């Protein structure tokens, strides 16, 4: 083979030496070693298991290959020394079995080198392999007096592949080791996995040719199921149709919501104009003159006298209720429901005054007659109630009993001035805080 880019072994740094280092990772099962006298062995250490239709060399190493498979998924090992002794016995048994199969000594020695290298790498790349002292006395150093075989493995593979017919059994054993996870010098170099994959495919083609294997296709003239879907369905993913449908539904919902609120405003206005029937009630007996009180009763007008004097709010006192009015333009920005920070102290002062008086507190939002249409506030009623809710949230923070508060939105149904002028509409945009006595 020529040392160029067509050679799967070609690398600009082919002269560098590679030492096997542990790369722990993944959850792995405990690999059974030689059992102690006090407990039952989890896996028998007797005859090697049969792994299938293997060549004579692989059959002789079937016990070691089975152990290699388990080592690659091992997370812990309670008896590393016992495990090493078991592997040593398996290697010695491999030599005896291979000799009985009539395999020549040189092939047996090379196969032992391959197996020792693969077993050492599998152990040293487990979470426990580097902590048990395995690298200080590896299988490769014990049987072949070498520290690292990660590079020589592939030099040997390259040499054997020159005469694949003579070395087919050993090449197949090396292919099995690679398939079971052996990486050698390619574990740590950049792009190593891709290069190793190329070597594995190259070796597979050689072995397939030597075995004279036929086309693995079960039916060379098979025909797949014809895709009879509409061509548009084949080109466009299903999720695109779902996204378009969701967008159409959202658009329809928004349009219908605006239309519903637009049609409901006149109905809501007519309902509010309905006057309940009046019932004639006899005039009550005139009450006796009240007894003069020395100390005047506290009212919101008294408690908020300074704020009234500064034109920050207005207070209207009636027999059954007291109403505090704050202009909406002072409380909120246009189209917003967030209370301006400058008005926070005023609302806290109102809440402190309410703490000194008894009764339910009704917070009412009012708007002008200019219609608002947005996804968040489909109508003026939604906006007026949202503003009342924002004011209530601020007052609740200071009010000793937040359960006293009731909230309602009146839209433009109770104007205090004409909506025909800008000044009149500004007066109609307001929030009223009513103490029900």
N, C-alpha and C positions, 0 to 999 in steps of 0.2 A: 504493500500500500504506500502511496506517495504522501509525503507530509505537506499537504496543502488543504485548501478549504473544503475539498470533497472528502477528506479523511475525517471521520467522526471524532478521532482522537486529536486533531490538530488544535493547538492553542499557542498563542504568542509567548506564554509563560510556562511552556511544557517542562522546563528544567527546574522549576521550583519544587521543593519538597513539601509534602503535605502530611501533617501529623494529625491523627484522629483526635478530636476533642469532643467532649460530651455536649450535646444540645438537648437538654431536658425539655419535655413539653407533653401536654395531653394526658388524660386519665388513662391509666393502664392497670391491668390486673396483676396480682402477685404471681410470680412464676414459681412453681414448686421446685424445691431442691431436694437433696437427700433427706428424708424425714428423720427427726430425732427419735430416740427410743420411746419417748413418752407420749407421742401422738401419731395418729394415722396419717400416712402420706396423702396429700390431695391428688397427686398424679403418680401413677405407678412408675417406678424406675426400672421395670423389667424389660421385656422385649420391645423393640422400637415399633411404633405404629406404622402401618402401610399408608403411603400417600397417593396411591393410584398407579397408573400405567407408566412406570419410570424405567429409565435405562439402568443397566447393572450398577453403575457408579452412583446414581441417585438413590437406588434401592439400598445400597450399602450405607448411604448417609441419611436415610429417611428419618432416623431418630434425631439427628442433629438439625435437619431441616424443620422438623416439627417444633423443636425447642426454639429455633430461630424465629419461627412465626409467633410464638408466645412472647419471646423477649421483645419483639417490636411493639407489643401492646402492654408491656409491663409497667406498672406505676410504682410498685414497691417490692422489696425482697427481704424477707425476715432472716434468711440464712444464705448470704452470698457465698460463703466458703463452701457450704454443702452443695450449692448450685455449681460452683466451679469444679468440684470433685466429680459431680455427675457428668458434666460436659467432657471432662478429661477421660472418664471411662467410656463415654459414647465415642470419642475420637479414637481411642484404642480399639473399641469394638468395630468401628468403621474400617480400620486398617485390616483387622482379621477377616472381616466379611468380604472386603474387596479382594484380598489375596485369594480367598476361597473361590471367588467369582472368576479368577484367572486374569485379573487386571494387572498390568505391568507395574513394577515398583515406582518408576518415574511418574506415571500418571497418578498413582496413589499419593505420592509426596506432594505433587502440585495441587491435587484436590484437597489434601489436608491443609495446605497453605491457604487456599481459598476459603475453606470453612473456618479456620482459625481467625482469619482477617474479618470475615463477615460476623462471626460470633462476638469478637472483641468490639467491633463498631456498634453492634446492637446493644451490648451491655453499657458501653461508655456513653451512649446517647439516651439512657434511661435516667430518671431523676435520682436514682440511688447509685448508679454505676460509678460516678466519680468519687463518692464518699466511702466506698468499701475497699479502696486500695487496689482495684483491679488493674489500673494502668501501670502500677509498680511491678506487677508480675502477670502480664497478659498471656493468653494462650499462644500468641505468635512468638513471644519471647521464650516461652517454655518449650515449644516444639521446634522452632526454627531460628531461635537466637536473634530475632529482629524486633525492632520497636514498633515500626509502622509498615503496614502493607497496603495502605490506601492507594498508593501510586503504582507499586509493582503489580498489583492485581490487574490493572489495565494494560501495563506493558506485557504481562503474560498473556492476557486476552488477545492483544494485537498479534503477538507471535504465533499463538495457537491457531488463529483464524487464517494464517497463511496456508495451512494444510487442514482444512475443515473436515475432510473425509476421515483422516487419521485421528483427529482430536474431537470428534463430534460429541462423545459422551461428556468429556470435561467441559466443552463449550456449553453444553446444555445445563450442566451443574452451575456454571458461572452465570448463565442467563437466569436460572431460578433464584440465585442469591440477589441479583439485581432486581428481579421482580418482587422479591420479599423486602426490599427497602435498602439494600446496600448502595451507598453512594461514593464511598472512598474519597479521593482527592476532589471530587466534584461537589462535595457537601459545602465547602467553604468558599469556593471561588465564584466570582460574579458570572451569572449566566450558567452556573453549573448544572442546574436541573434540566435546562434545555439541551445542553451538550450530552448529558447522560441519557436523555430521552432519545437523542439521535443515535447514540451508541446502541441502545437497547433495540431500536428498530432495525438498525444495520445488522446486528447479531441475529435477530429474528429472521430476517430475509435469508441469511446464510444457512441457518438451521432448517428453515422451511425448504430451501433448495436441496440440501443434503438428504432430507427425509423423503423428497419427492412428493410433497403434499399437493393434493389437488385443490382446485378453487373451493374455498370454504362456503361459498354461497349455496344455500339449500336448493334454490330454484333459479337457474341462470335466466330464465325467461319470464320471471314473475312480473306482474303488473300491479302497481299500487292503486289504491282507491282514488278515483277521479274526483277532484274538488268541483262539485256542481254548484257552488255558491255563486251569487251575483258577482261579477268582476269588481264592482265597487266595494262589496263586503270583503273581498280578498285583499284589497289595497288599503282600506281604512280600518284601523283597529276598532273593536267594539266600544272601547271606552270613549272614543271620539263622539260616537252617536249618543252615548249616555250624557256626555258633557253638553252637547248641543240641546238635548231634550231638557236637561236641568236648567240651562239658560233660558229656553223658551218658557218653561213653567214659571221661573222667577219673574220674567218680564210680564207674563199674563197676570200673575198675582199682584204685582205693583200697579198695573193699569187698572185692574178691577178694584183694588183697595182705594185708589184715588177717586174712581168713579163712585164707589159706594159712599165715601165720605162727602163727596160733592153733592150727592143726592140726599144725604141724611141731614145736612145742615138746615135746609128749609123745614123739614119735618120736626127736627129738634126745636126750632124756633117756634113753630106753631104749638107744639106741646107746652112750651113754657108760657105761651100767651093764654092758655086755657085758664079761665077764672073759676075757682070752685064756687059752688052755690053758697049764698050767705044765709045764715039762720038768724032770725030775729031773737035777740036776747033782751030780756027786761033789764032796764037800767038798775044797777045795784044801788042800795042805800048809800048815801054819801058817807064816806068814812069820817070818823071823828078826827079832829085836828091832831096832827102828830105832836107828840111830846118833844119839845126842843132838846137836842143833844148837845152836850157840852163840847164833845170832841167830834169833828166832822169825820164821816166815813171815808176810808181810802178808796180812790177810784183811779182808773188809768190816766185820767186828765191830770190828777194831782201828782201821780208817780212819774209821769212823763212830761211834766211842765217845761223843763228845760229844752227837751227835744221839740216840743210844740213851738216854743219861743224861737228856736233856731230854724223853723220851717223844714225840719227833717221829716215830719209826719203830721198827720191830722188825727184827732180823736173826736168821735161823736158819741155822746153819752145819752142813752135812752133808759127807760125803766127796766127792761128785761135784758138789755145787752149794751156793751160798750165796743165800739168798732175803731180800730187803728188802721189808717189808710197810708200806704207807702206807694209812691209813684213807681211804676214798673221800669221806667227809663233809668231810675236811680239804682234799681236792684240788678238789672240784667242788661247785657249788651243786646243788640238787635238780633232777633231770632234765636237767642241763647236761653238756656235754663240754668246756667251756672251763676250762683250769687256772686256779685262783685265783692272783692275782699274789703273795699272801703266801707261797705254797709254792714259787715259782720259785727262790729261793736254795737251798732244801733239795734240789730236783732237780738243780741245778747242782753242789752238793756231792757228790751221789751220782755224777754223771757224772765229776767229777774223781777220785773214788775208783776208779771202773771203769777210768779211764785207766792206773792203776798195776797193774792185774791183767789176766791173759790169759783168753780164753775168750769164747764167744758170750753175748749178753745177751738173755734172753727176758722180754718185758714182757707181763703177763697181766692182763686186766680181769675183775673178778668183780662180780656183783650179788646182791641178795636175790631172794626168790621172788615179790615183788609184780609182777604183769605190767604192762608199759608198752605202750601202743598209740598211736602217732602216725605221721603220714606220713613223718617223717624217721627214726624208730626204731620199726619195726614190732614188734620183740621185744626182750627183755632181752639177747639175744645181740648184736644190732646195737649196743645202748647200751654193753655191756661192751667190745666191740671198739673202738668209737669213742673211749672213754675211754683205753684202752691206747694208741691211736694218738696222742692228744693228749699224753700223758706222753712217748711216744717222741720226738715232735717237739721237745719242750723239751730232752731229754737229748742228742739228736743235735747240737744247737747247740754243746755243750761237748765231746762225745765226739770223740776224735781220729780214730776209725775208725767212722763211722756205719753201715758195712756189717755190723758185728757184731750189730746189733739185729734181733730177731725179734718179731713181734706176734701175739697171739691173744686171743680173747674166750671166756670160759668160762660166761657167763650165771650161773645159780644152781646149777651142777652140782657145785661143790666148796665147800660151806659150811664155815666154821670154828666156827659156833655155830648154835643153833636159830633158825629163822626164825619161831618162834611168838611171840617177844617183840620189842619195839622195839629193845632193846639188842643182841639177837642179830642182828637184821637189819642194824643199823649196823656190826657187826663184819664181816658178810659182804660189805658194800659196800666193796671195797678194790681196790688195784692192787699187784701183786707184781712186783718187779724181780729176776730170777733170773740169777746168774752161773753158767754151765755150765762146770765146770772140765775 
